[in-house]
Amino acid sequence: MKTRIISAAAAIVVAIIVLALHKTFLFPIVVGAIAALGVYELLRAANCKQFPLPTGVAVGYSFLYFLCGLSDNAALWHYALKGILALLLALLFFADHKRINFYHIAFILAACLLVPPALASVVQINEMKYGLFLVILTLCCAWLSDSGAYFAGTYLGKHKLCPTISPKKTIEGVIGGAAANALIALIMCLFYDKLIKDSAVGFNYLMVMLTGIAASLLGLVGDLSASLIKRQCKIKDYGNVMPGHGGVMDRFDSVLFVAPFMFFVIRMGWLF
C-alpha cells in the first residue's frame, strides 16, 4: 500500500507539471511518449517483442504520430506516416516470414492504429476553447468512475458482471460508477462555469451528466478489453512504470475509449 501511495503521489506531481505546460510543445511530446510506451507494453504482452525491428517501427511510429501533429499539414503527414508504417511492416514480414506470423503483424498494426490516434484526442481537446479544463474533465471521466464502482460494488455488489474476465466487477458497481461519473462531471462543470468563468461557458448540464454516464461505460469497455488481453496473454500487469499500479496500459486503457468520445461530443457542441 505504501508503494502504491508514493507512486500515485509522484504521478500526480508529474501530471500537474505536464498540465501546467499544456500550451507548450512539451504537452503533445509527453502524450506521444505515453502512446509509444503503451504500444510497447501491448506488443510485449502479445510476445511481439521477440521481433525487434517491427516492434521498433511500431514504437517509433507511435511517437512520430504526435510530432507530425505539430505540423501545419498534420493530416497530410499522418496519411504519409500510415503509409510508411504499412510498407515497413510488409517488408519486414516478407524478410522474416519464417519466424513472424501474420498474427504478430496484425496485432502490431492494430496497436498502432488504436493507441496513438486515441491518445491524440487528448491533444486535440487541449487545443479547443477551455482546453485545459476539458482535458482534466476527460481524464476524470475516464478514471474517477472506478472509485464510485469500487464503493458501490463493495457495499452493494451481488451480481457479477463478467467473472471470467474481471471477477471483482459487479453490475451494482457499474451502476454506481456511472452515477458517480455523472455527479463528478456535473460538479466539475458547475464549479468551472459558475465560479471560475462567471457563467460564460453555458454548459448543457443534462448533456454533461449523460456524457459522464456514457464515459463511465466506455471506460469500462476499455478496462475489460485490456483485462481480457492480459488474461489471454497470462500476465498480471502490462508493466511497472508506476510501482503498485502497473504500466501505462493499466492506467490509460479507459482513456483510449473515453478521449475520442469526449472529443466527438465537444466538437459536436453538445456540452456547451
Stockholm file with secondary structure:
# STOCKHOLM 1.0

chainA/1-272         MKTRIISAAAAIVVAIIVLALHKTFLFPIVVGAIAALGVYELLRAANCKQFPLPTGVAVGYSFLYFLCGLSDNAALWHYALKGILALLLALLFFADHKRINFYHIAFILAACLLVPPALASVVQINEMKYGLFLVILTLCCAWLSDSGAYFAGTYLGKHKLCPTISPKKTIEGVIGGAAANALIALIMCLFYDKLIKDSAVGFNYLMVMLTGIAASLLGLVGDLSASLIKRQCKIKDYGNVMPGHGGVMDRFDSVLFVAPFMFFVIRMGWLF
#=GR chainA/1-272 SS CHHHHHHHHHHHHHHHHHHHTTTSTHHHHHHHHHHHHHHHHHHHHTTCTTSHHHHHHHHHHHHHHHHHTTSTTHHHHHHHHHHHHHHHHHHHHHHTTTTCCHHHHHHHHHHHHHHHHHHHHHHHHHTSTTHHHHHHHHHHHHHTHHHHHHHHHHHHCCSEEETTTEEEEEHHHHHHHHHHHHHHHHHHHHIIIIIISTTCSCCCHHHHHHHHHHHHHHHHHHHHHHHHHHHHHTCSCSCCSBTTTBCHHHHHTTHHHHHHHHHHHHHTTCCC
#=GC SS_cons         CHHHHHHHHHHHHHHHHHHHTTTSTHHHHHHHHHHHHHHHHHHHHTTCTTSHHHHHHHHHHHHHHHHHTTSTTHHHHHHHHHHHHHHHHHHHHHHTTTTCCHHHHHHHHHHHHHHHHHHHHHHHHHTSTTHHHHHHHHHHHHHTHHHHHHHHHHHHCCSEEETTTEEEEEHHHHHHHHHHHHHHHHHHHHIIIIIISTTCSCCCHHHHHHHHHHHHHHHHHHHHHHHHHHHHHTCSCSCCSBTTTBCHHHHHTTHHHHHHHHHHHHHTTCCC
//
